[in-house]
């Protein structure tokens, strides 16, 4: 019997892409994604890798409800993104997806506390409630004593911790991190990736776009893109069992 339920709703996946293509008209058609089908299980930790122009950013934008596919279906937390209007996609993005960027994207005139609380302001959450939630998350990322600091008073690692706390403030179904360690030194990078692992261990679905192999190896699996197509999916559990976590 036919059903109108999207596949992601049936499977309980955080994200499901079915035969997704994205074509940009730049004088001539450019296939940024070409027939990609992918399932991101709820509670998983997925890394996405590929050379420049492979479709990583386009995939991130589709999963993050920032764009819609030219063809195919994108289901996020059980909702078909293509079937939503702009307001509905904005609502889904605000409540279901948390973003972490390479350049942090913090509001320079807001304190750490205010930056973390900001997404809940857009959800009309009471001030005391959103500040309480922001304080809780700042404590979890080790910045309880920095809540009144502006971004320019924080180190790069501290700013990325604030950005991670902000991404988590609405308890999203999925966190998308785009090159989140690109501006960090090695020690700070390890600290941030340890935090990613902690939140993943607590049940958060993590998707990290990176060009760094050692960053991707923190995930459960790596999705490899090439020329807009899904090249392969690498299970890191299998890889580690067979190679003994060979050094990179």
C-alpha positions in Angstrom: 0.0 0.0 0.0 1.4 3.4 -1.0 2.3 5.9 1.7 2.9 9.6 1.7 5.3 9.4 4.7 8.8 10.5 3.7 11.4 7.9 4.1 13.2 9.7 6.9 10.1 9.6 9.0 9.8 5.9 8.5 13.4 5.1 9.3 13.8 7.5 12.2 16.9 8.9 10.5 18.1 12.4 11.3 18.6 13.1 7.6 17.7 11.2 4.4 18.6 12.2 0.9 17.0 10.3 -2.0 18.5 10.8 -5.5 19.3 14.5 -4.8 20.6 16.8 -7.4 21.4 20.5 -7.2 21.9 22.3 -10.4 23.1 26.0 -10.6 22.6 28.0 -13.8 25.9 29.8 -14.2 25.8 30.5 -17.9 25.6 26.8 -18.3 24.2 24.2 -15.9 26.6 23.2 -13.1 25.7 19.9 -11.2 26.9 20.7 -7.7 25.3 17.4 -6.6 24.3 14.6 -8.9 21.9 11.9 -7.8 23.1 11.6 -4.2 21.3 9.2 -1.9 22.5 9.2 1.7 21.1 8.3 5.2 22.5 9.9 8.3 21.3 7.8 11.3 20.0 9.6 14.3 22.7 9.8 16.9 25.5 9.1 14.5 28.8 11.0 13.9 29.4 11.5 10.2 32.3 13.3 8.5 32.0 14.6 4.9 35.2 14.8 2.8 36.1 15.6 -0.8 38.2 18.0 -2.9 37.1 21.5 -3.7 34.1 21.4 -5.9 33.0 18.0 -4.8 29.7 19.2 -3.4 30.4 19.4 0.3 29.1 22.9 0.9 26.0 22.2 -1.3 25.3 19.1 0.8 25.7 21.1 4.0 23.3 23.8 2.8 20.7 21.2 1.8 20.9 19.3 5.1 20.9 22.6 7.0 17.6 23.7 5.2 19.4 26.7 3.7 18.6 25.5 0.2 16.4 23.1 -1.6 17.3 20.4 -4.2 16.7 20.8 -7.9 15.6 17.1 -8.0 15.1 14.5 -5.3 14.1 14.6 -1.7 15.7 15.9 1.4 14.1 14.8 4.7 15.3 16.4 7.9 14.0 15.1 11.2 11.1 13.5 9.4 10.1 16.6 7.4 10.4 16.8 3.6 12.3 20.1 3.2 11.2 20.5 -0.4 7.5 20.5 0.6 8.0 23.4 3.1 7.6 27.1 2.4 10.3 29.6 3.3 8.8 30.3 6.7 8.5 26.6 7.5 12.1 25.9 6.5 13.2 28.8 8.7 11.4 27.4 11.6 12.8 23.9 11.0 16.3 25.3 10.6 16.0 27.3 13.8 14.7 24.4 16.0 16.2 21.3 14.5 19.7 22.3 13.1 22.6 23.8 15.0 25.5 25.3 13.0 29.2 25.6 13.8 31.4 27.5 11.4 35.1 27.8 10.8 35.0 31.6 11.4 32.8 31.2 14.5 30.2 33.8 13.3 29.6 35.3 16.8 28.0 38.7 17.2 30.9 40.9 18.2 28.9 43.2 20.5 27.2 40.4 22.4 28.7 38.6 25.4 29.4 34.9 25.3 26.2 34.4 27.3 24.1 36.6 24.9 25.6 34.8 21.8 24.7 31.4 23.1 21.2 32.6 24.1 20.5 34.3 20.8 18.8 31.4 18.9 16.3 31.1 21.7 15.5 34.8 21.5 14.3 34.1 17.9 12.1 31.3 19.3 10.5 33.8 21.8 11.9 32.0 24.8 11.7 34.0 28.1 14.9 35.9 28.9 15.5 34.2 32.2 14.9 30.7 30.7 17.2 31.3 27.7 20.0 32.7 30.0 19.7 29.8 32.3 20.1 27.4 29.3 23.0 29.4 28.0 24.8 29.3 31.3 24.3 25.5 31.5 25.9 25.1 28.1 28.8 27.5 28.8 29.5 25.4 31.9 29.5 22.2 29.8 32.0 23.6 27.4 34.2 24.9 30.2 33.5 28.6 29.9 31.3 29.3 32.9 33.8 32.0 34.0 33.7 33.7 30.5 30.0 34.4 30.1 30.4 38.2 30.3 33.3 38.4 27.8 32.9 39.7 24.3 34.2 37.6 21.4 37.3 39.7 21.0 38.2 39.0 24.6 38.2 35.2 23.9 40.8 33.0 22.3 40.0 31.2 19.0 39.3 28.0 20.9 37.1 29.7 23.4 35.1 31.4 20.6 34.6 28.0 19.0 33.3 26.6 22.3 30.9 29.5 22.5 29.8 28.7 18.9 29.3 25.0 19.8 27.2 26.0 22.9 25.1 28.3 20.7 24.6 25.5 18.2 23.2 23.3 20.9 21.0 25.8 22.8 17.8 24.7 21.0 18.6 21.0 21.6 18.8 20.4 17.8 18.3 17.0 16.2 21.5 17.6 14.2 24.6 19.7 14.5 26.4 20.7 11.3 30.0 21.8 11.6 31.7 23.3 8.5 35.5 23.1 8.8 35.2 23.8 12.6 38.9 23.5 13.4 40.3 25.4 10.4 41.3 28.4 12.5 42.5 26.5 15.6 46.0 25.4 16.7 46.6 21.7 17.3 46.0 21.6 21.0 42.8 23.7 20.8 41.6 21.6 17.9 41.9 18.5 20.0 39.9 20.2 22.8 37.1 21.2 20.5 37.0 17.7 18.9 36.8 16.2 22.3 33.8 18.3 23.0 32.2 17.1 19.8 32.8 13.6 20.9 31.3 14.3 24.3 28.1 15.7 22.8 27.9 12.9 20.3 28.2 10.5 23.2 25.2 12.2 24.8 23.1 11.5 21.7 23.6 14.5 19.4 23.8 13.7 15.7 27.0 15.3 14.4 27.9 16.0 10.8 31.4 17.6 10.2 32.6 18.8 6.9 36.4 18.8 6.8 39.4 18.4 4.5 41.5 17.1 7.3 41.8 13.4 7.6 42.6 13.3 11.3 39.5 15.4 12.0 37.3 13.1 10.0 38.7 10.1 11.8 37.0 11.2 15.0 33.7 10.3 13.4 32.0 6.9 13.0 32.2 7.0 9.2 33.4 9.2 6.4 31.2 10.1 3.4 33.5 10.8 0.4 32.1 13.1 -2.3 33.7 13.5 -5.8 32.4 15.7 -8.6 29.0 16.0 -7.0 28.5 12.3 -6.6 28.7 10.0 -3.6 32.0 8.2 -4.1 32.0 5.8 -1.1 31.1 5.6 2.6 34.0 4.5 4.8 33.2 2.8 8.1 35.9 3.9 10.6 35.0 1.1 13.0 35.9 -1.4 10.4 39.0 0.6 9.4 40.3 0.8 12.9 39.7 -2.9 13.6 41.7 -3.8 10.5 44.5 -1.3 10.7 44.8 -0.8 14.5 44.2 2.9 14.1 47.3 3.5 12.0 48.7 7.0 12.5 47.9 9.6 9.9 
